[in-house]
Amino acid sequence: MKASLSQERVELDERDFFQDPFTEAELRELLGSTPASDVFSYRSPSVKKMGLKTDELSEDDLIRLMLEEPRLIRRPLIKVGDRVLVGTDKKAMEEVFPQ
């Protein structure tokens, strides 16, 4: 789906990964060099519900879990070039979309 950031007038591709889940290859490509631990939502209620011991999980475990349960992916994820912005980091957003 194409959309635009109204204030910034930036064209973007938007994806609802709950409706259109990532494949492992897509998630790994999206992350690039960004560690899976940077996009894993450790505070998600799903972590407790699934009984996860997050300190024992490898990067591959985190990716597998995010594929199984998309609620474990921090949102929004915004990829600009090779950079992945995670969550609502205003400072990072201002760097990428200067006013």
Backbone torsions as a table, in degrees:
resi	resn	phi	psi	omega
1	MET	NA	132.7	176.2
2	LYS	-92.7	140.4	177.0
3	ALA	-148.8	173.4	173.9
4	SER	-135.6	146.3	174.4
5	LEU	-77.4	106.5	-170.1
6	SER	-55.0	-45.4	-177.7
7	GLN	-70.7	-33.1	-174.9
8	GLU	-96.9	-14.4	-175.9
9	ARG	53.6	50.6	179.3
10	VAL	-110.2	130.0	176.7
11	GLU	-82.9	139.5	180.0
12	LEU	-145.3	159.5	172.0
13	ASP	-99.0	125.2	-178.2
14	GLU	-109.6	139.7	-179.3
15	ARG	-137.7	128.1	173.5
16	ASP	-90.7	97.8	-174.1
17	PHE	-76.9	0.6	169.3
18	PHE	-80.1	-37.6	178.7
19	GLN	-84.4	-33.5	-176.6
20	ASP	-127.9	78.6	-173.2
21	PRO	-60.3	151.1	175.1
22	PHE	-71.5	148.7	164.5
23	THR	-87.4	167.2	178.5
24	GLU	-60.8	-42.1	-179.3
25	ALA	-62.6	-41.9	179.6
26	GLU	-64.5	-43.4	-179.5
27	LEU	-65.4	-43.4	178.8
28	ARG	-64.1	-39.5	177.8
29	GLU	-65.6	-43.5	178.8
30	LEU	-59.6	-45.5	-178.4
31	LEU	-68.4	-34.3	-177.7
32	GLY	55.0	-121.6	-179.4
33	SER	-89.9	0.8	177.9
34	THR	-73.7	125.1	179.5
35	PRO	-62.6	141.7	177.6
36	ALA	-57.3	-31.4	179.7
37	SER	-63.5	-23.2	178.0
38	ASP	-74.5	-23.3	-178.5
39	VAL	-110.2	-3.7	179.1
40	PHE	-77.0	130.3	-178.4
41	SER	-88.7	88.2	-178.4
42	TYR	-64.0	-23.5	-178.8
43	ARG	-90.7	-0.6	179.7
44	SER	-61.7	137.6	174.2
45	PRO	-56.7	-23.9	179.5
46	SER	-64.5	-28.7	178.5
47	VAL	-60.7	-49.0	-179.8
48	LYS	-68.0	-43.6	-178.7
49	LYS	-59.0	-36.7	-178.6
50	MET	-85.7	-5.4	179.3
51	GLY	66.8	34.3	-175.6
52	LEU	-78.2	138.5	172.2
53	LYS	-102.9	90.2	-169.1
54	THR	-63.1	-25.2	180.0
55	ASP	-73.0	-9.1	-179.3
56	GLU	-104.7	4.8	-173.7
57	LEU	-96.3	134.1	175.9
58	SER	-82.7	171.0	176.3
59	GLU	-59.3	-41.7	178.2
60	ASP	-64.1	-38.3	176.5
61	ASP	-61.4	-43.7	-179.0
62	LEU	-61.7	-43.7	178.8
63	ILE	-63.0	-46.2	179.3
64	ARG	-58.0	-44.2	-179.3
65	LEU	-66.1	-40.2	179.0
66	MET	-66.0	-32.7	176.9
67	LEU	-70.2	-38.1	179.2
68	GLU	-72.3	-37.1	-175.4
69	GLU	-135.0	92.4	-177.3
70	PRO	-58.0	-19.6	177.6
71	ARG	-64.9	-14.0	178.6
72	LEU	-83.6	-1.4	176.9
73	ILE	-94.4	123.0	176.6
74	ARG	-64.3	143.4	-177.7
75	ARG	-129.3	153.5	-7.6
76	PRO	-77.1	159.0	169.9
77	LEU	-107.3	125.6	-180.0
78	ILE	-128.0	121.7	178.2
79	LYS	-104.9	124.3	177.6
80	VAL	-126.6	108.0	-174.4
81	GLY	64.3	-125.7	178.6
82	ASP	-94.6	-0.1	-175.3
83	ARG	-96.6	137.3	176.8
84	VAL	-112.8	121.8	175.2
85	LEU	-95.9	132.8	-175.6
86	VAL	-119.8	129.1	179.1
87	GLY	72.7	-159.4	-176.5
88	THR	-106.7	60.3	179.8
89	ASP	-78.7	96.8	-174.9
90	LYS	-60.2	-39.4	-179.4
91	LYS	-62.3	-46.5	179.2
92	ALA	-64.3	-39.9	178.7
93	MET	-61.6	-41.8	179.8
94	GLU	-66.3	-33.8	177.0
95	GLU	-65.8	-41.3	-176.3
96	VAL	-82.2	-36.3	-179.0
97	PHE	-120.2	70.6	-178.1
98	PRO	-63.5	149.1	-177.8
99	GLN	-89.5	NA	NA
